[in-house]
Amino acid sequence: MGLLMHGVRRIYLDTNVFIAAFERKDVLGRQLGELFTIRPNAEPRVFVTSELTLSELLVIPYRNSDEQLADAYEDLIATNEWLQVTAVTRFVLTRAAWLRSFKLSVKLPDAIHISAALEANCTHILTADLGLADLNLPPDRFLTILRPDEQTLTDLLESLAR
């Protein structure tokens, strides 16, 4: 049974998911790319990311003067029928600082992503970042980490195809 049938309702997509989907040329990259072609039309949207993702995505295209990739990322990171892009607000930033205050191993950009995911009521975060593990969040907030491995992506794609 697919992930969406097991309580996964909103998934925050970390920057590394976008990079792998558009820049990797392997099986995992192709599977991640499929997430962007299915484009589930659901309310609330299944996929969420934040404005921070755009900033992180644009670094390499700008460094390499790759206007085509920069434009593709600009077009992709826009709120639309399948992706909600959340603002990095003062509340998100202060929550990120709070997260770092008790979990120093979490880098500030990761704390901002986690905070944005919580603010958007995500149940899961899809990330390849091994630095993100159990975060021991307050008991009223729950955010499960999904790894973009072949089985997880197969389950997710099957769930979205229904």
C-alpha positions as CSV (number, residue, x, y, z in Angstrom):
1,M,0.0,0.0,0.0
2,G,1.3,3.5,-0.9
3,L,2.6,6.1,1.5
4,L,-0.3,8.4,1.0
5,M,-2.5,5.6,2.3
6,H,-0.4,5.4,5.5
7,G,-1.0,8.9,6.9
8,V,1.5,10.8,4.7
9,R,-0.5,13.9,3.7
10,R,1.9,16.7,3.1
11,I,5.5,16.3,2.2
12,Y,8.1,19.0,2.4
13,L,10.7,18.7,-0.4
14,D,14.2,19.6,0.7
15,T,16.5,21.4,-1.8
16,N,18.5,18.2,-2.4
17,V,15.4,16.5,-3.8
18,F,15.1,19.2,-6.6
19,I,18.8,19.0,-7.3
20,A,18.8,15.2,-7.6
21,A,15.6,15.3,-9.8
22,F,17.0,17.8,-12.3
23,E,20.8,17.2,-12.2
24,R,21.4,13.5,-11.5
25,K,21.4,11.1,-14.4
26,D,20.7,7.8,-12.6
27,V,17.7,5.7,-11.5
28,L,17.1,7.8,-8.4
29,G,17.3,11.0,-10.3
30,R,14.7,9.7,-12.8
31,Q,12.4,8.5,-10.0
32,L,12.6,11.9,-8.3
33,G,11.9,13.6,-11.6
34,E,8.7,11.6,-11.9
35,L,7.4,13.3,-8.8
36,F,7.4,16.5,-10.8
37,T,5.6,15.0,-13.7
38,I,2.7,13.4,-11.8
39,R,1.6,16.7,-10.4
40,P,-1.1,15.6,-7.9
41,N,-4.0,18.0,-7.8
42,A,-5.1,17.8,-4.2
43,E,-6.1,20.3,-1.5
44,P,-4.2,20.9,0.5
45,R,-1.3,20.4,-1.9
46,V,0.7,17.2,-1.2
47,F,4.1,18.9,-1.8
48,V,5.5,21.9,0.0
49,T,8.8,23.7,-0.1
50,S,9.9,27.2,0.9
51,E,11.5,30.2,-0.7
52,L,14.8,29.2,0.8
53,T,14.8,26.3,-1.7
54,L,14.9,28.7,-4.6
55,S,17.9,30.5,-3.1
56,E,19.8,27.3,-2.6
57,L,18.9,26.0,-6.0
58,L,20.2,29.1,-7.8
59,V,23.8,29.1,-6.5
60,I,25.3,26.6,-8.9
61,P,23.4,27.8,-12.0
62,Y,24.5,31.4,-11.2
63,R,28.1,30.2,-10.5
64,N,28.2,28.4,-13.9
65,S,26.3,31.1,-15.8
66,D,23.7,28.4,-16.6
67,E,20.7,30.7,-17.4
68,Q,18.6,27.8,-18.7
69,L,18.8,25.8,-15.4
70,A,18.3,29.0,-13.3
71,D,15.2,29.8,-15.3
72,A,13.9,26.2,-14.9
73,Y,14.4,26.5,-11.2
74,E,12.7,29.9,-11.1
75,D,9.7,28.5,-13.0
76,L,9.6,25.3,-10.9
77,I,9.6,27.0,-7.5
78,A,6.3,28.8,-7.8
79,T,3.1,28.0,-5.9
80,N,0.9,26.1,-8.4
81,E,-1.6,23.3,-8.4
82,W,0.9,20.7,-7.1
83,L,3.5,22.7,-5.1
84,Q,2.9,25.1,-2.2
85,V,5.9,27.5,-1.7
86,T,5.9,29.0,1.8
87,A,7.4,32.3,2.8
88,V,10.4,32.4,5.1
89,T,8.7,34.6,7.7
90,R,10.0,36.0,11.0
91,F,8.1,33.2,12.8
92,V,9.8,30.6,10.7
93,L,13.2,32.1,11.4
94,T,12.6,32.4,15.1
95,R,11.4,28.8,15.3
96,A,14.5,27.8,13.3
97,A,16.7,29.6,16.0
98,W,14.7,27.8,18.7
99,L,15.4,24.4,17.0
100,R,19.1,25.1,16.8
101,S,19.2,26.2,20.4
102,F,18.7,22.6,21.6
103,K,20.0,20.7,18.5
104,L,23.3,22.5,17.6
105,S,24.1,19.8,15.0
106,V,21.3,21.1,12.8
107,K,22.6,23.7,10.4
108,L,20.6,27.0,10.1
109,P,19.3,26.3,6.5
110,D,18.1,22.9,7.6
111,A,16.4,24.4,10.7
112,I,14.7,26.9,8.4
113,H,13.5,24.1,6.2
114,I,12.2,22.1,9.2
115,S,10.5,25.2,10.6
116,A,8.8,26.0,7.3
117,A,7.6,22.4,7.0
118,L,6.1,22.6,10.5
119,E,4.5,25.9,9.7
120,A,2.9,24.4,6.5
121,N,1.5,21.5,8.6
122,C,3.7,18.9,6.8
123,T,3.7,15.4,8.2
124,H,6.9,14.4,6.4
125,I,10.1,15.8,4.9
126,L,11.7,14.2,1.9
127,T,15.5,14.7,2.2
128,A,18.8,13.0,1.4
129,D,20.5,15.1,4.1
130,L,21.9,12.5,6.5
131,G,22.5,15.3,9.0
132,L,18.7,15.4,9.6
133,A,17.7,12.6,11.9
134,D,15.2,12.3,14.7
135,L,14.7,15.9,15.9
136,N,12.8,15.2,19.1
137,L,10.3,18.0,18.3
138,P,7.8,19.0,20.9
139,P,5.1,16.4,21.4
140,D,2.4,18.4,19.6
141,R,4.4,18.5,16.3
142,F,5.5,15.5,14.4
143,L,7.7,15.5,11.3
144,T,8.9,12.2,9.9
145,I,11.9,12.1,7.7
146,L,11.6,10.2,4.4
147,R,14.7,9.2,2.5
148,P,14.6,9.4,-1.3
149,D,15.5,5.7,-1.8
150,E,14.1,3.4,-4.4
151,Q,11.5,1.8,-2.2
152,T,10.2,5.0,-0.7
153,L,10.0,6.7,-4.1
154,T,8.2,3.7,-5.6
155,D,5.7,3.7,-2.8
156,L,5.2,7.4,-3.1
157,L,4.8,7.3,-6.9
158,E,2.3,4.5,-6.6
159,S,0.3,6.5,-4.1
160,L,0.2,9.6,-6.2
161,A,-0.9,7.6,-9.3
162,R,-4.1,6.6,-7.6
